[in-house]
Amino acid sequence: MAAEPKSEQEVLAQFQQLVEEREQLTNASIERQQEVAEHDLVIKTLAPLDADRKCFRLVGEVLVERTVADVLPAVKKNRENLSTLVTMYEKQLAAKVKELLAYQERYNIRIKGEGDGGAGDASAAQQRPGGGGQGVLVGS
């Protein structure tokens, strides 16, 4: 970003691109975390079973018959690879957030509803620790 004097539209377009990249990384990380959780569930289910027991594995779009002894190591390996991918996404996401905040500070970009005043910040701070975020229903 050597060319500092940018038009307002260029600054906004670059900022929106950074926000979109951050959202893409966030979504990819969440999807992989869900896949890790699914793999954990499969491992937990298969681990106590007899190694010779018949099970089925979806390979591409084909359901293949295997034994637990064949499937369990492959599922564990896939889970390890997914965990590595999640870690990589989280590192990239942290770097992107840092870049986004630096860009936001450099061009004094303010997002509506973020830092509008003392009352807004206080209510936002009260909601975060309790987990009472928007769109969450809590029963009593």
C-alpha positions in Angstrom: 0.0 0.0 0.0 2.6 2.5 -1.1 0.1 4.7 -2.8 -1.3 6.4 0.3 -3.6 9.1 -1.3 -6.5 6.8 -2.2 -10.0 8.0 -2.9 -12.7 7.2 -0.4 -14.2 4.6 -2.7 -10.9 2.8 -3.1 -10.4 2.7 0.6 -13.9 1.4 1.2 -13.5 -1.2 -1.5 -10.3 -2.5 -0.1 -11.8 -2.5 3.4 -14.8 -4.5 2.2 -12.5 -7.0 0.4 -10.6 -7.5 3.7 -13.8 -8.1 5.6 -15.0 -10.6 3.0 -11.6 -12.4 3.2 -12.0 -12.6 7.0 -15.5 -13.9 6.7 -14.4 -16.6 4.2 -11.6 -17.7 6.5 -14.0 -17.8 9.5 -16.6 -19.9 7.5 -13.9 -22.3 6.3 -12.6 -22.7 9.9 -16.0 -23.3 11.3 -16.8 -25.9 8.6 -13.6 -27.8 9.3 -14.2 -27.7 13.1 -17.6 -29.3 12.4 -15.9 -32.0 10.3 -13.4 -32.6 13.2 -16.4 -33.0 15.6 -18.0 -35.5 13.2 -14.8 -37.5 12.9 -14.5 -37.5 16.7 -18.0 -38.9 16.9 -17.2 -41.6 14.4 -14.0 -42.5 16.2 -15.8 -42.6 19.5 -18.4 -44.9 17.9 -16.0 -47.3 16.2 -13.3 -47.5 18.9 -15.0 -50.0 21.2 -16.2 -52.2 18.4 -14.6 -55.5 17.3 -11.9 -54.9 14.6 -13.5 -57.6 12.3 -17.0 -56.0 12.5 -18.4 -54.9 9.2 -18.9 -51.2 8.6 -19.5 -48.9 5.7 -17.6 -45.8 4.5 -18.6 -43.2 2.0 -15.8 -42.8 -0.5 -16.8 -40.0 -2.9 -20.3 -40.9 -3.7 -19.9 -44.7 -3.3 -20.7 -46.5 -0.1 -17.9 -49.1 0.5 -18.1 -52.1 2.8 -15.0 -52.4 5.0 -14.1 -53.6 8.5 -13.6 -51.4 11.6 -9.9 -52.3 11.4 -9.7 -50.8 7.9 -11.8 -47.7 8.5 -10.7 -46.5 12.0 -7.1 -45.6 11.1 -8.2 -43.7 8.0 -10.8 -41.8 10.0 -8.2 -40.9 12.6 -5.7 -39.8 9.9 -8.4 -37.6 8.3 -9.2 -36.1 11.7 -5.6 -35.2 12.2 -5.4 -33.6 8.8 -8.5 -31.6 9.5 -7.2 -30.5 12.9 -4.0 -29.2 11.2 -6.1 -27.4 8.6 -8.2 -25.8 11.4 -5.0 -24.6 13.1 -3.8 -23.1 9.8 -7.1 -21.3 9.2 -7.0 -19.9 12.7 -3.5 -18.5 12.2 -4.5 -17.0 8.9 -7.7 -15.6 10.5 -5.7 -14.0 13.3 -3.3 -12.4 10.7 -6.3 -11.2 8.7 -8.0 -9.7 11.7 -4.8 -7.9 12.6 -4.5 -6.6 9.1 -8.1 -5.5 9.0 -7.8 -3.6 12.3 -4.6 -1.9 11.2 -6.3 -0.8 7.9 -9.4 0.3 9.9 -7.2 2.4 12.2 -5.0 3.8 9.4 -8.0 5.2 7.5 -10.1 5.9 10.6 -12.9 3.7 9.4 -15.8 3.4 11.8 -18.5 0.8 11.5 -22.1 1.8 12.5 -23.0 0.4 15.9 -19.4 -0.1 16.8 -18.0 2.6 19.2 -20.9 5.0 18.7 -20.9 6.2 22.3 -20.3 5.2 25.9 -23.8 3.6 26.3 -23.5 1.5 23.3 -20.1 0.2 24.3 -21.2 -0.6 27.8 -24.2 -2.6 26.6 -22.1 -4.5 24.1 -19.5 -5.2 26.9 -22.3 -6.5 29.1 -23.6 -8.9 26.4 -20.3 -10.5 25.4 -19.2 -12.1 28.7 -22.7 -13.6 29.4 -23.0 -15.1 25.9 -26.3 -13.3 25.4 -25.5 -12.4 21.8 -27.9 -11.6 19.1 -30.0 -14.5 17.8 -29.5 -16.7 20.9 -32.5 -18.0 22.8 -32.0 -18.8 26.4 -34.6 -20.7 28.4 -35.2 -20.2 32.1 
